[in-house]
Amino acid sequence: MEILRKIENITITTNQLLFFTCCYIALVLNLPFLTKATEAITALDNYNVIFLMSLPIFILSLTMLIQGLFAFRRLTKPLLIITVIISSLIFYGTITYGIVFDYGMVQNTIETDSAEALSYVNLQAILFFLFFGILPALLIYKVKLTYKPFFRELLSRLKVISFSLGVALLIASVFYSNYASVGRNNKDLLGYITPYKMVDASYKFIRNHYFYPPLKFQVLDTAPSIVRDNSRKHVTVMVLGETARSQSFSLNGYVKPTNAYTEKQGVISFSNVSSCGTATAVSVPCMFSRLDKNHYSKRTATAQQNAIDLINLAGADVLWISNNNGSCKGVCTRVKTIQVDTDKSNPLCDGEYCFDEALLAPLKQKLNSLTNDNTLIVLHMIGSHGPTYFKRYPSEKSVFTPDCQRSDIQNCSPEQLLNTYDNTIAYTDFVISKVINELSVLDKKNNIESSLLYISDHGESLGESGVYLHGLPYAFAPEEQTHVPMIFWADTMQADFNTACLRDLSKSRISHDNVFDTLLSIMSVKSKAYNIENDPFIDCKSEHAIVRTNSTSAFNIERIN
């Protein structure tokens, strides 16, 4: 407090405040960018030392230029304070978890609910924010500014802007080839420029979602149908996983027994599956969309039928049950939904989250009251969502110890963190096995054929290369965030797929792009929106099943024969 009282007695010009604050933003809060850029430059065989030394001056000049354009008289302090506070939050996320605040991360942040956001709050985060954000903001607020007459103040600011622009242009002209080369080979660097990359991404997100006129809804098929050749009822449960990475599944070769339950149930694990995105906000709507990863746009995907819509329109009874804070990212908008109540009266819930076993009660209720010959139930898990991994499984399901009972996971030992995450995978496996048990009862008692498809939305980084959580831009996201697990199970009555063939297929390359057609195929939906070339299960599907659910085009006949 003594420092603040002394600051109140200091009087400086607007240009001086602008310079000191920009030095703090460019040289301290941009340390992640400067560090990564330095690593990229020094990794070159022959790098120019003067070019390396020009980097902080270049960033400072650009920061002065940008802030100077908006710094005038009484606007100066509020804008600098806002910039510092936002930058400090980005600074924390980047150095702590390796987060890059690009368009995808902005979308993910805006669509995050309060409970999930609060899971990132811990003592270290609060102290960090107070020191790097609030304290500098208070210093800016307390210092006294002297203002020149209007036109002299304007001229003074123009000089600063012109000087900053001149320095930036001089450095850019002298080292243009160096900057162009490093930028071209390290495209991820721009994502670390604080806070301007996030400001740019936020502008684009707001523009795309709130100012562009809505697209006309596109109907992909007006009359899809379900065609089966037996009188038995059919039930498919799709378990939509959360933040599970393929590398942590013992079914895929992981050394720890994380799939101790399902490995005894004859499941088929597909070990070479990639996600559409690195965050739920992208991956979930993308995997159910007709669009593929390269052409995916949420705006377009939202304005057309998805796989769930087509299955529902074909006559199936579709139910979406969510234990993921009610967020299906727009996929389940037009079908029946159930949100698991997080009330503490349920022993599986703590008021904010529920363990995924809470999905079993509404699932059982639905399975005991089937009214349709064809039913699709989607179970959306909370799965392995971090950073509070320890809240994703009951204490009695803590298989691997010692674990990490805190949200500031970077302060846990690698062993503790890995054990905690592996416990979430083992618990997910336990829940999946329970679902399979429920479906097996339908087979034995009610002569109802059933199947299960499990797939995760994206993976997770656990400190590898200093990166935690998920959400990095896909172009340079590590495999831990893009390599996801997929499991298929079917009872012994189903005859559409040859399970031995599917096992042979289990190492083939598959992605979220295939989910749309795979789901239609499993549900025996005949639709003009179905693309046989995009169905990885087609080679293991019986010829009769292909014929009755697909058009008799020359292509399909050739494929069947």
N, C-alpha and C positions, 0 to 999 in steps of 0.2 A: 504493500500500500504506500510505503514511503517513496517508492519509485514513481508511482502514479502521481503523487503530490508534487514531486520535482518536475515531472513531465508537464504538469499544468502551468508551470512557470516558464516553460520554454516557448518561445515564439519563432516560427520558421515560415518561409514562403511556401506557397502551394507547390512550386517546382521542386523545392527541397523535399517536401513530404512525398511527392510523386516519385522522386528518385530513390529515396530510402525504402519506400514500400515496394517499388519494382525490383530493387536489389534483393529484398527478402523473397518475393515471389519467384524471381528468375533463378536465384542462386541457392536458395534453401528449399522452398517448396517444389522446385523442379529438379531436385537431386536425383530422383529415379530416372528422369530423362537424360540428365547430364552423365550419369553413371553408365547407362546403357549405350549412349552415343559414344562415350569414351571407350567403352569395351569394343564397340564395333569398329572404331577408328584404329585403335591400337592393335586390333587383330589383323590389320592389313600388313602385307609383307614390308612395304615401304610407305610409311605414312609421314605426312608433313607435320612437324611439331608445331609450327606457327598456325597451321590450320586447326589443330587440336586446341590451341590456346585461344583461337578466335571464337570458339563455340559459345562459352559463357557470355562473351561480349555481344555476340549475335543475338542470343536469346534475350539478354537484358535490353538491347536496342529495340527488339520487336515488342517486348513487354511495355517499354516506355512509350512506344508508338501507339499501341492499342489503348493503354490506359490514358495516355495523354489526349486522345480524341474525345474522351468522355469526362475528363477531369476539368471542371470549370467552376470556380467559386464554391457555392454551397453543395454542389453535386459531388465534389471531390471526395470528401470523407465517406459519405454513405457508399459510394461505388467501390472505393478502395477497401472498406470494411467487408462488404459483401464478397468481393473477390478473394480476400484473405481467408475468410471463413470457409467459403466453398473449396478453395485450394487446399486448406488444411485437412478437410474431410477426404478429398481425393488423395492427398499425400499419405494419410493414414491407410486408406484402402490399398494403395499401390505398394507401399513398403511392407505392409503387414501381410497381405494376401496375394500380392502380385496382380491386383485387379487393374484392368484397362477400361477407362470410361469412354467407350466408343458408343455408336448408335445402339448396338444390341444391349449393352450394359445399362444405358439410359432407359430403354424400353423395359428391361427386367426390373430396374429400380422403381420406376413409376408403377408397375403392375404388382409390386411386392406389397403384401398386407402389413399391418402394424405389428402383428405378432412376430412375423419373420424378421422385420426390420429391427425389432427390439432384441432379437437373439444375438445381434452383433454388438450390443452395448455391454461393456464390461469395464472394470476399474481402469485397466490400461488404456482403453479407448477414450474414456472420460478425461483422464490425466493428459493424454496426448493432445486431445482437442483443446483443453484449457490452455496448455502451454503453447502450442503452435497456432491456435486459432483465436481463442478469446483474448489472451494476453496481448498479442500484437494488435488486435482490433481495439482493445481498450487504450493502448498507447496512441493509436491513430485518432481515436475519439477525444482523448484528453489534451493532446497538443494544440496549442493556439496557432492559428494561421493569420498572416497579414495579407490583405488583398490590395492590389494596386487599382487605380481607376480602371474602368471597364476595358477601354481600348488598349491600355498599356498591359493589362492582364492578358487580354486576348493575344496581343503581339508576343508577349513572353511565352505563352503556351505554344504559339505557332513556331517559335524558335526551337523549343524543346522537341516538338514533333518533327520539324525539319531536320534538326541535328540527328535525332534517332533514326529517321528514314535514311539520311545520308550515310550514317555509319553502317546500317544494315545493307544498303545497296553497295557500298564499297567492299564490305566483306564478301557479299554474294558474288560480286563481279570478279574479285581476285581469286576466290576459291570455289567458283561455280562448279567446276568439274568434280571437285572433291565432295561438295555437298550433294550434288546430283548422284554421284556414284554410291555414296553411303546410303542416301535415301532410297535409291532404287533397289539396293540389296538388303535393306532393313526397313521394309515398309511399315513394320509395327512401331517404329520409333515415334511417329506422329501421334500415336495414341497416348503417349506418355507426357505430352506437352500440357502442363497444368496452368490454368483450368480451361484453356481455350479449345482443346479438342472436345471436352464435355459440353462447352457452350455451343459449339458448332453442331454436335450431335443432338443436343436438346432442341435447338432451333429446327433441325430437320425432322425430328420426331413430332414436335408440336405442329409443324406445317403439314406433315403427311397425315396426321391423325385428326386434326381439328380444323384445318382450313381447306383441305382438298374436298371437293364435293364427293359424297358417297357414290360408290359404283353401283350400277344396276345389278341386282342379284342374278347370278347366272345359274340356270337349271341345267345340270349335266345330263340328266335323264329323267323324263317325266313318268316313266313306267317300268322301273326295275322290278324284278320278281325273284322269288325264291323257288327253286325247282329241286325237289328231292324225290327219290323213287321208293321210299318206304313210309310206313305209317307212324313210325316212332317220332316222338318229339326230339328236338335237338336244342342243346344249350351250349353256348360258347361263353367262357369267361375270359375277358382280356384284362390282365393285370398290368396297369401302367405304372412302371417303377419310377422312382425319383432318385437321381444322383447316384446311381449304381454304376460302377465301372467294371468292365469285363475282366480286367486283370485280377480282380479280387474274388472271382468265382472259382472254387475248387473244381467245378464241373469243366472249367476251361484250363485246368492245369495249375491253379494256384496251390501253393504248398500247404496252406492252412485249411482245415476242413470247414469251409464256410457254407457248403451245401450238403451238410450231413443228412438232411431230411429228404430233399427231392431226389438225391442220387439213388435212393432206394425205391423210387416210384416210377422208374422207367422214362424219365423226361429226356427230351432231346435238346441239348444245348448247342446253340449256334455261336461259334467262337470268333467269327470275323465280321462283326456287325458295326457299322458306323452311324453316328447320329447326324441329324440335319443341322443342329445347332449346339451351342454349349450352355444354353440356358432354357428353362422351361417355357419362357415366353415365346421362343422361336420353335423349339423342337416339337412341342405338343401339337400346335396347330399345323405345323409343317408335315408331320408324319401322317396325319389323317387327311391331308389335302391331296388333290389330284396333281398339284404342282410338285416338281422335284426341287431338290436343294438349290440347284443353280438358278432356278427361275422363281424361287419362293418369294412372295411378298405378302405380308400379313393383310394388307389392304385388299389385295386380290383374293386371297384365300378366304377371308371373312365374307366376301361377296359372292360365294358360290357354294354349291353342295359339297359336303365332305363325305367320307366313307360312312360315318355314323348316320348322316342324313339319308344316304341311299339305302342302307340296310333297314332303317326305320320305314322309309317309303315303300320298300319291297314287301313290307308286311310283318317284319319281325318285331317282337316286343323288346324294345331297347331301354335299358336302365343304366344310368351313370351314377355310381356311388363314390363320393369323394371324401378322402381323409387328408386332402391337400389344401385346406383352407378355402374350399369351395371354388377353387379356380381351375376351370377346364380350358381357359384361354379362348373361349368362344366356341369350342368344338361341340359342347353339349347343349348349346342354346335352344335347340329345337327338339330335344327329347326329354323324357322324364329324368329328373335328378334327385338324389338324396345326398344331403350334406351331413356327415357325421357330427353330432352335437358334442362339443368339447367340454360340456358342463362337468364340474368336478364330481357330480353325483355318480358318474360312470367311473368305476375304479381304474379304467384304462385311460382316463383323461385327467389333465391337470388344470383345466380352465382355458388353456391356449392351444394345446395340442393333444392328440390321442395317439396311443400306440396303434399300429396297423391291425392288430387283432380286433379293433373296434369295427372293422369292415365286415367281420364274419357274421355278426348278428343280422344286419340288414340283408346280407347275402343269403343266409339260411332262410330268412323270412320269405325272400323272393323265390328261392328254390322250392319251398314248401307250398307255394301257391301259383304254380305255372299255369297260365291260361292260354298260351299261344303255342303253336307247334314249333315255332322257332324263336329262340330268345338269345339276346346278346346282353351281357352284363359287363360293364367296365368298372373295375376297381382302381381308383386313382390313389396311390399310396403317398404317404409322407416319406417313406423309404429311408434314405440315408442323408436327408437334407441337413447341411451344416449351417453354421459352425458348431451348433449344439448337438453333436452326434450322440452324446450320452443320453439325451432325452428321447431318442428314437427306439429304445428297447428297455424292457423292464429289468430291474437289477438282477432278478433270478435268471435272466437270459444273457448275462454277461459271461460269455464263453471264454473270451480271451482277456487276460489280465497281465499287468496293471493297465487300466484304461485312463482316459483323460476326462475328468469330470469338470470341465470348464469350457467357456466359449472362446477365450483367447488361445486358440489351439496352437499358435506359433510358440507359446511358452511351455507346451508339453514336450516331452521327449519323443523322438520319432517312433519308439516302440509303443508308448502310450497312445499316441495319435492313431497309429496303424491298428492297434488292438481295438480301439473304440469304433473306428470305421468298420473294421471286420465284424464287430459285434452287430452292427446295423445290417450288414449283408446276411449274417447267419440268422438274424431275426426275420428278415424278409423271406429267407428260405423257409423258415418255420411257418410263416403265414401262408406262403404259397402251397406248402404241403398240406395245410389245413383246408385250403380251397380245393385241392385235388381230392382230399378225403371226402369232402362234401359231394363233389361231382361223382365220385366212385359209388356212393350210396345210390345216386339216381340210376346208375347203370344196373346195379344189382337188384334193387327193390322195385323200381318203376319202369324198367325197360326204356329208359331215356338215354340216348347217346349224347356224349358230351366231349368237350375239348377245352384246352386252356392255352392261351398265348400270353407270355410275359415278355415285356421289353421295357428298357429304361429310357428316359428322355435324354439324358446326357450323363457324362461321367464326372469325375472329381479329381482334383489335384490335392495331394497330401504332403506338400512340402518339397516335392521333386523340383529341382532347379530353383528353389526358393518360391515356388508358386503354390498357393492354397486355393481351395474352393473351385469355382468354375466361372464361366462367362467370358473367357478370353476370346478375342476375335478369332473366328474359325481358321483364318488363313495361317495363323501361327500358334494355334492352341495345341498343347501337348496331347499325345495319344490318350493319356489318362482321362481327358475331358471329352474325347470324341469316340472312344472305343467302348461300346455298350453291350450288355448281355441280352440275349434273347433265348427263351425256353418255350418249347412246345410239348404238350401232352395231349393224348387222346385215349379214350377208353377202348376196350377191345372190340366193341360193337361197330365202331365207325369203319367204313369201307372205302371212303373217298381217297384216303392217302395210304401209301405204303410206308410204314414207319421205318423199315429197314433201309429203304431208299432215302428217307429224310435223314437218317443217321449218316449215310454216305455224303449227304449234302451239307452236313453241319459245319464243315470248314470252308464252304464257299463264301465268296464275298457278297454280303447283303447290307442294305442300309435302310434308313427310315423311308427312303423313296419307295421301297417295296411294300410298306405296311398297308397302304391303300388297297392294292390289288390282292395281297395275301389275306387280308381280313374279308374282303368280298368273296374270295375263293373258299375260305373256311366256312363262311356262312351260306355257301351255294347260291350267291346272288347272281342272277343273270342281268347284265346291264351293259349298255353301250359305252359306259364310262370305264368299264373294266379293260385293262390292257394285258393281254396274255403274256406278252414279252416281258412285262415287269413283275410277273408272279414267280418268285423263286421256287415255290412249291409245285409248279405245274408239271415238272418232269416226274414227280412222285405221286401225281394224282391219277386215278384210274381213268381209262379212256371213256368209260360210260359217264363218269362224273363231269368230264370236260365237255362231252357232247351235250348233256342236258342243261348245262349252265352257260354255254357260250354259243354265239351265232355260228352258222355253218358257212362262214366265209371261206374263200379259197385258202387263205392263210391258215385258219384254224384246222381245216381238214388236212392240210399238208402237215401241220404240227402234230395232229393226233396220229396220223398214219406213219 
